[in-house]
């Protein structure tokens, strides 16, 4: 699951230029849109000061998350540049620039810029949050943990620290601890911040789903969609719940709605998968083909759908060499657990199981409890003839009761009876 934590670290007004609907009433606006007018007013009243442009840039970053529309990052960057023209080397603008880089998945550049800001002001809590996220996305988990601890030491219980610590706890396998921290963050978020509360509820729902509790996830996601109707993140996670519940047609509806509101390649991939599960093979083939074309157009960018493209080539298109080529490209610049998993699986489908096992075990050493990673580890071990390890990993996947658990149970069902006892 792709998370945008930096957006929660920046507290400022929001602004949107051409995308705003001037006829929308204040009551109908999201928290980001309600701040648009404030930012416009600030810029209008004080055009020679950089404050309004900082508000504008931060607002566009927040709006990007609300809509899942990455084009807002380019607008945010333009506003940040204007701010720097008015106030060169402004520290607050520097932090916004890092949040933009994170939103664009330019993680190495974000880490370099965040380190420079940290050297400039060593006790800024927000900068440690940016360091945490950049390091986590690159797979530098020890450094991410150190930065998150600095956040908590500098300002115990602050909202950004709770969110970052929750993300790390999930990666380290402490699902209950991650949930508790997100719940604290939710309780600390004002009711007027509708998108932020919906985001937190969605993350809590994701944790419940990943822990094998789809009913608990559904309750949280219903709350999120009530707080922020048609929220793309919540719709996507609710569709995942419907997959686990084998309510495939409902999942298709939700995935289609999300893709219509946020036409990103990865969203189309999820829709194609749901169609195939529902037995709508012709529609699925068409959607997969459209996904591949769309994904390849962005594959060389940092903000891409390469994880899904790897699994598409490996699991659906039967093109293992292409899966490995994309995986090697992604693995070349980031080593988070999800990228390492995708790389390991690409190695596996190309028959390089010894190296695949090495890589998947590196990912699992972080502590993550993920049904997909456990299933991959089990199938790789099985191919190498290590039945005990294969059974252990596959059982761990099956016990989590997610969509990937189903395939793990199928593989376990093929074990000799003597191995199953």
Secondary structure as a PSIPRED ss2 file (coil, helix, strand):
# PSIPRED VFORMAT (PSIPRED V4.0)

   1 X C   1.000  0.000  0.000
   2 X C   1.000  0.000  0.000
   3 X C   1.000  0.000  0.000
   4 X C   1.000  0.000  0.000
   5 X C   1.000  0.000  0.000
   6 X H   0.000  1.000  0.000
   7 X H   0.000  1.000  0.000
   8 X H   0.000  1.000  0.000
   9 X H   0.000  1.000  0.000
  10 X C   1.000  0.000  0.000
  11 X C   1.000  0.000  0.000
  12 X C   1.000  0.000  0.000
  13 X C   1.000  0.000  0.000
  14 X C   1.000  0.000  0.000
  15 X C   1.000  0.000  0.000
  16 X C   1.000  0.000  0.000
  17 X C   1.000  0.000  0.000
  18 X C   1.000  0.000  0.000
  19 X C   1.000  0.000  0.000
  20 X C   1.000  0.000  0.000
  21 X C   1.000  0.000  0.000
  22 X C   1.000  0.000  0.000
  23 X C   1.000  0.000  0.000
  24 X C   1.000  0.000  0.000
  25 X C   1.000  0.000  0.000
  26 X H   0.000  1.000  0.000
  27 X H   0.000  1.000  0.000
  28 X H   0.000  1.000  0.000
  29 X C   1.000  0.000  0.000
  30 X C   1.000  0.000  0.000
  31 X H   0.000  1.000  0.000
  32 X H   0.000  1.000  0.000
  33 X H   0.000  1.000  0.000
  34 X H   0.000  1.000  0.000
  35 X H   0.000  1.000  0.000
  36 X H   0.000  1.000  0.000
  37 X H   0.000  1.000  0.000
  38 X H   0.000  1.000  0.000
  39 X H   0.000  1.000  0.000
  40 X H   0.000  1.000  0.000
  41 X H   0.000  1.000  0.000
  42 X H   0.000  1.000  0.000
  43 X H   0.000  1.000  0.000
  44 X H   0.000  1.000  0.000
  45 X H   0.000  1.000  0.000
  46 X C   1.000  0.000  0.000
  47 X C   1.000  0.000  0.000
  48 X C   1.000  0.000  0.000
  49 X C   1.000  0.000  0.000
  50 X C   1.000  0.000  0.000
  51 X H   0.000  1.000  0.000
  52 X H   0.000  1.000  0.000
  53 X H   0.000  1.000  0.000
  54 X H   0.000  1.000  0.000
  55 X H   0.000  1.000  0.000
  56 X H   0.000  1.000  0.000
  57 X H   0.000  1.000  0.000
  58 X H   0.000  1.000  0.000
  59 X H   0.000  1.000  0.000
  60 X H   0.000  1.000  0.000
  61 X H   0.000  1.000  0.000
  62 X H   0.000  1.000  0.000
  63 X H   0.000  1.000  0.000
  64 X H   0.000  1.000  0.000
  65 X H   0.000  1.000  0.000
  66 X H   0.000  1.000  0.000
  67 X H   0.000  1.000  0.000
  68 X C   1.000  0.000  0.000
  69 X C   1.000  0.000  0.000
  70 X C   1.000  0.000  0.000
  71 X H   0.000  1.000  0.000
  72 X H   0.000  1.000  0.000
  73 X H   0.000  1.000  0.000
  74 X H   0.000  1.000  0.000
  75 X H   0.000  1.000  0.000
  76 X H   0.000  1.000  0.000
  77 X H   0.000  1.000  0.000
  78 X H   0.000  1.000  0.000
  79 X H   0.000  1.000  0.000
  80 X H   0.000  1.000  0.000
  81 X H   0.000  1.000  0.000
  82 X H   0.000  1.000  0.000
  83 X H   0.000  1.000  0.000
  84 X H   0.000  1.000  0.000
  85 X H   0.000  1.000  0.000
  86 X H   0.000  1.000  0.000
  87 X C   1.000  0.000  0.000
  88 X C   1.000  0.000  0.000
  89 X C   1.000  0.000  0.000
  90 X C   1.000  0.000  0.000
  91 X H   0.000  1.000  0.000
  92 X H   0.000  1.000  0.000
  93 X H   0.000  1.000  0.000
  94 X H   0.000  1.000  0.000
  95 X H   0.000  1.000  0.000
  96 X H   0.000  1.000  0.000
  97 X H   0.000  1.000  0.000
  98 X H   0.000  1.000  0.000
  99 X H   0.000  1.000  0.000
 100 X H   0.000  1.000  0.000
 101 X H   0.000  1.000  0.000
 102 X H   0.000  1.000  0.000
 103 X H   0.000  1.000  0.000
 104 X C   1.000  0.000  0.000
 105 X C   1.000  0.000  0.000
 106 X C   1.000  0.000  0.000
 107 X H   0.000  1.000  0.000
 108 X H   0.000  1.000  0.000
 109 X H   0.000  1.000  0.000
 110 X H   0.000  1.000  0.000
 111 X H   0.000  1.000  0.000
 112 X H   0.000  1.000  0.000
 113 X H   0.000  1.000  0.000
 114 X H   0.000  1.000  0.000
 115 X H   0.000  1.000  0.000
 116 X H   0.000  1.000  0.000
 117 X H   0.000  1.000  0.000
 118 X H   0.000  1.000  0.000
 119 X H   0.000  1.000  0.000
 120 X H   0.000  1.000  0.000
 121 X C   1.000  0.000  0.000
 122 X C   1.000  0.000  0.000
 123 X C   1.000  0.000  0.000
 124 X C   1.000  0.000  0.000
 125 X H   0.000  1.000  0.000
 126 X H   0.000  1.000  0.000
 127 X H   0.000  1.000  0.000
 128 X H   0.000  1.000  0.000
 129 X H   0.000  1.000  0.000
 130 X H   0.000  1.000  0.000
 131 X H   0.000  1.000  0.000
 132 X H   0.000  1.000  0.000
 133 X H   0.000  1.000  0.000
 134 X H   0.000  1.000  0.000
 135 X H   0.000  1.000  0.000
 136 X H   0.000  1.000  0.000
 137 X H   0.000  1.000  0.000
 138 X H   0.000  1.000  0.000
 139 X C   1.000  0.000  0.000
 140 X C   1.000  0.000  0.000
 141 X H   0.000  1.000  0.000
 142 X H   0.000  1.000  0.000
 143 X H   0.000  1.000  0.000
 144 X H   0.000  1.000  0.000
 145 X H   0.000  1.000  0.000
 146 X H   0.000  1.000  0.000
 147 X H   0.000  1.000  0.000
 148 X H   0.000  1.000  0.000
 149 X H   0.000  1.000  0.000
 150 X H   0.000  1.000  0.000
 151 X H   0.000  1.000  0.000
 152 X H   0.000  1.000  0.000
 153 X H   0.000  1.000  0.000
 154 X H   0.000  1.000  0.000
 155 X C   1.000  0.000  0.000
 156 X C   1.000  0.000  0.000
 157 X C   1.000  0.000  0.000
 158 X C   1.000  0.000  0.000
 159 X H   0.000  1.000  0.000
 160 X H   0.000  1.000  0.000
 161 X H   0.000  1.000  0.000
 162 X H   0.000  1.000  0.000
 163 X H   0.000  1.000  0.000
 164 X H   0.000  1.000  0.000
 165 X H   0.000  1.000  0.000
 166 X H   0.000  1.000  0.000
 167 X H   0.000  1.000  0.000
 168 X H   0.000  1.000  0.000
 169 X H   0.000  1.000  0.000
 170 X H   0.000  1.000  0.000
 171 X H   0.000  1.000  0.000
 172 X C   1.000  0.000  0.000
 173 X C   1.000  0.000  0.000
 174 X C   1.000  0.000  0.000
 175 X H   0.000  1.000  0.000
 176 X H   0.000  1.000  0.000
 177 X H   0.000  1.000  0.000
 178 X H   0.000  1.000  0.000
 179 X H   0.000  1.000  0.000
 180 X H   0.000  1.000  0.000
 181 X H   0.000  1.000  0.000
 182 X H   0.000  1.000  0.000
 183 X H   0.000  1.000  0.000
 184 X H   0.000  1.000  0.000
 185 X H   0.000  1.000  0.000
 186 X H   0.000  1.000  0.000
 187 X H   0.000  1.000  0.000
 188 X C   1.000  0.000  0.000
 189 X C   1.000  0.000  0.000
 190 X C   1.000  0.000  0.000
 191 X C   1.000  0.000  0.000
 192 X C   1.000  0.000  0.000
 193 X C   1.000  0.000  0.000
 194 X H   0.000  1.000  0.000
 195 X H   0.000  1.000  0.000
 196 X H   0.000  1.000  0.000
 197 X H   0.000  1.000  0.000
 198 X H   0.000  1.000  0.000
 199 X H   0.000  1.000  0.000
 200 X H   0.000  1.000  0.000
 201 X H   0.000  1.000  0.000
 202 X H   0.000  1.000  0.000
 203 X H   0.000  1.000  0.000
 204 X H   0.000  1.000  0.000
 205 X H   0.000  1.000  0.000
 206 X H   0.000  1.000  0.000
 207 X H   0.000  1.000  0.000
 208 X H   0.000  1.000  0.000
 209 X H   0.000  1.000  0.000
 210 X H   0.000  1.000  0.000
 211 X C   1.000  0.000  0.000
 212 X C   1.000  0.000  0.000
 213 X C   1.000  0.000  0.000
 214 X H   0.000  1.000  0.000
 215 X H   0.000  1.000  0.000
 216 X H   0.000  1.000  0.000
 217 X H   0.000  1.000  0.000
 218 X H   0.000  1.000  0.000
 219 X H   0.000  1.000  0.000
 220 X H   0.000  1.000  0.000
 221 X H   0.000  1.000  0.000
 222 X H   0.000  1.000  0.000
 223 X H   0.000  1.000  0.000
 224 X H   0.000  1.000  0.000
 225 X H   0.000  1.000  0.000
 226 X H   0.000  1.000  0.000
 227 X H   0.000  1.000  0.000
 228 X C   1.000  0.000  0.000
 229 X C   1.000  0.000  0.000
 230 X C   1.000  0.000  0.000
 231 X C   1.000  0.000  0.000
 232 X H   0.000  1.000  0.000
 233 X H   0.000  1.000  0.000
 234 X H   0.000  1.000  0.000
 235 X H   0.000  1.000  0.000
 236 X H   0.000  1.000  0.000
 237 X H   0.000  1.000  0.000
 238 X H   0.000  1.000  0.000
 239 X H   0.000  1.000  0.000
 240 X H   0.000  1.000  0.000
 241 X H   0.000  1.000  0.000
 242 X H   0.000  1.000  0.000
 243 X H   0.000  1.000  0.000
 244 X H   0.000  1.000  0.000
 245 X C   1.000  0.000  0.000
 246 X C   1.000  0.000  0.000
 247 X C   1.000  0.000  0.000
 248 X H   0.000  1.000  0.000
 249 X H   0.000  1.000  0.000
 250 X H   0.000  1.000  0.000
 251 X H   0.000  1.000  0.000
 252 X H   0.000  1.000  0.000
 253 X H   0.000  1.000  0.000
 254 X H   0.000  1.000  0.000
 255 X H   0.000  1.000  0.000
 256 X H   0.000  1.000  0.000
 257 X H   0.000  1.000  0.000
 258 X H   0.000  1.000  0.000
 259 X H   0.000  1.000  0.000
 260 X H   0.000  1.000  0.000
 261 X H   0.000  1.000  0.000
 262 X C   1.000  0.000  0.000
 263 X C   1.000  0.000  0.000
 264 X C   1.000  0.000  0.000
 265 X H   0.000  1.000  0.000
 266 X H   0.000  1.000  0.000
 267 X H   0.000  1.000  0.000
 268 X H   0.000  1.000  0.000
 269 X H   0.000  1.000  0.000
 270 X H   0.000  1.000  0.000
 271 X H   0.000  1.000  0.000
 272 X H   0.000  1.000  0.000
 273 X H   0.000  1.000  0.000
 274 X H   0.000  1.000  0.000
 275 X H   0.000  1.000  0.000
 276 X H   0.000  1.000  0.000
 277 X H   0.000  1.000  0.000
 278 X C   1.000  0.000  0.000
 279 X C   1.000  0.000  0.000
 280 X C   1.000  0.000  0.000
 281 X H   0.000  1.000  0.000
 282 X H   0.000  1.000  0.000
 283 X H   0.000  1.000  0.000
 284 X H   0.000  1.000  0.000
 285 X H   0.000  1.000  0.000
 286 X H   0.000  1.000  0.000
 287 X H   0.000  1.000  0.000
 288 X H   0.000  1.000  0.000
 289 X H   0.000  1.000  0.000
 290 X H   0.000  1.000  0.000
 291 X H   0.000  1.000  0.000
 292 X H   0.000  1.000  0.000
 293 X H   0.000  1.000  0.000
 294 X H   0.000  1.000  0.000
 295 X H   0.000  1.000  0.000
 296 X H   0.000  1.000  0.000
 297 X H   0.000  1.000  0.000
 298 X H   0.000  1.000  0.000
 299 X C   1.000  0.000  0.000
 300 X C   1.000  0.000  0.000
 301 X C   1.000  0.000  0.000
 302 X C   1.000  0.000  0.000
 303 X C   1.000  0.000  0.000
 304 X C   1.000  0.000  0.000
 305 X C   1.000  0.000  0.000
 306 X H   0.000  1.000  0.000
 307 X H   0.000  1.000  0.000
 308 X H   0.000  1.000  0.000
 309 X H   0.000  1.000  0.000
 310 X H   0.000  1.000  0.000
 311 X H   0.000  1.000  0.000
 312 X H   0.000  1.000  0.000
 313 X H   0.000  1.000  0.000
 314 X H   0.000  1.000  0.000
 315 X H   0.000  1.000  0.000
 316 X C   1.000  0.000  0.000
 317 X C   1.000  0.000  0.000
 318 X C   1.000  0.000  0.000
 319 X C   1.000  0.000  0.000
 320 X H   0.000  1.000  0.000
 321 X H   0.000  1.000  0.000
 322 X H   0.000  1.000  0.000
 323 X H   0.000  1.000  0.000
 324 X H   0.000  1.000  0.000
 325 X H   0.000  1.000  0.000
 326 X H   0.000  1.000  0.000
 327 X H   0.000  1.000  0.000
 328 X H   0.000  1.000  0.000
 329 X H   0.000  1.000  0.000
 330 X H   0.000  1.000  0.000
 331 X H   0.000  1.000  0.000
 332 X C   1.000  0.000  0.000
 333 X C   1.000  0.000  0.000
 334 X C   1.000  0.000  0.000
 335 X C   1.000  0.000  0.000
 336 X C   1.000  0.000  0.000
 337 X H   0.000  1.000  0.000
 338 X H   0.000  1.000  0.000
 339 X H   0.000  1.000  0.000
 340 X H   0.000  1.000  0.000
 341 X H   0.000  1.000  0.000
 342 X H   0.000  1.000  0.000
 343 X H   0.000  1.000  0.000
 344 X H   0.000  1.000  0.000
 345 X H   0.000  1.000  0.000
 346 X H   0.000  1.000  0.000
 347 X H   0.000  1.000  0.000
 348 X H   0.000  1.000  0.000
 349 X H   0.000  1.000  0.000
 350 X C   1.000  0.000  0.000
 351 X C   1.000  0.000  0.000
 352 X C   1.000  0.000  0.000
 353 X H   0.000  1.000  0.000
 354 X H   0.000  1.000  0.000
 355 X H   0.000  1.000  0.000
 356 X H   0.000  1.000  0.000
 357 X H   0.000  1.000  0.000
 358 X H   0.000  1.000  0.000
 359 X H   0.000  1.000  0.000
 360 X H   0.000  1.000  0.000
 361 X H   0.000  1.000  0.000
 362 X H   0.000  1.000  0.000
 363 X H   0.000  1.000  0.000
 364 X H   0.000  1.000  0.000
 365 X H   0.000  1.000  0.000
 366 X C   1.000  0.000  0.000
 367 X C   1.000  0.000  0.000
 368 X C   1.000  0.000  0.000
 369 X C   1.000  0.000  0.000
 370 X C   1.000  0.000  0.000
 371 X H   0.000  1.000  0.000
 372 X H   0.000  1.000  0.000
 373 X H   0.000  1.000  0.000
 374 X H   0.000  1.000  0.000
 375 X H   0.000  1.000  0.000
 376 X H   0.000  1.000  0.000
 377 X H   0.000  1.000  0.000
 378 X H   0.000  1.000  0.000
 379 X H   0.000  1.000  0.000
 380 X H   0.000  1.000  0.000
 381 X H   0.000  1.000  0.000
 382 X H   0.000  1.000  0.000
 383 X H   0.000  1.000  0.000
 384 X C   1.000  0.000  0.000
 385 X C   1.000  0.000  0.000
 386 X C   1.000  0.000  0.000
 387 X H   0.000  1.000  0.000
 388 X H   0.000  1.000  0.000
 389 X H   0.000  1.000  0.000
 390 X H   0.000  1.000  0.000
 391 X H   0.000  1.000  0.000
 392 X H   0.000  1.000  0.000
 393 X H   0.000  1.000  0.000
 394 X H   0.000  1.000  0.000
 395 X H   0.000  1.000  0.000
 396 X H   0.000  1.000  0.000
 397 X H   0.000  1.000  0.000
 398 X H   0.000  1.000  0.000
 399 X H   0.000  1.000  0.000
 400 X C   1.000  0.000  0.000
 401 X C   1.000  0.000  0.000
 402 X C   1.000  0.000  0.000
 403 X H   0.000  1.000  0.000
 404 X H   0.000  1.000  0.000
 405 X H   0.000  1.000  0.000
 406 X H   0.000  1.000  0.000
 407 X H   0.000  1.000  0.000
 408 X H   0.000  1.000  0.000
 409 X H   0.000  1.000  0.000
 410 X H   0.000  1.000  0.000
 411 X H   0.000  1.000  0.000
 412 X H   0.000  1.000  0.000
 413 X H   0.000  1.000  0.000
 414 X C   1.000  0.000  0.000
 415 X C   1.000  0.000  0.000
 416 X C   1.000  0.000  0.000
 417 X H   0.000  1.000  0.000
 418 X H   0.000  1.000  0.000
 419 X H   0.000  1.000  0.000
 420 X H   0.000  1.000  0.000
 421 X C   1.000  0.000  0.000
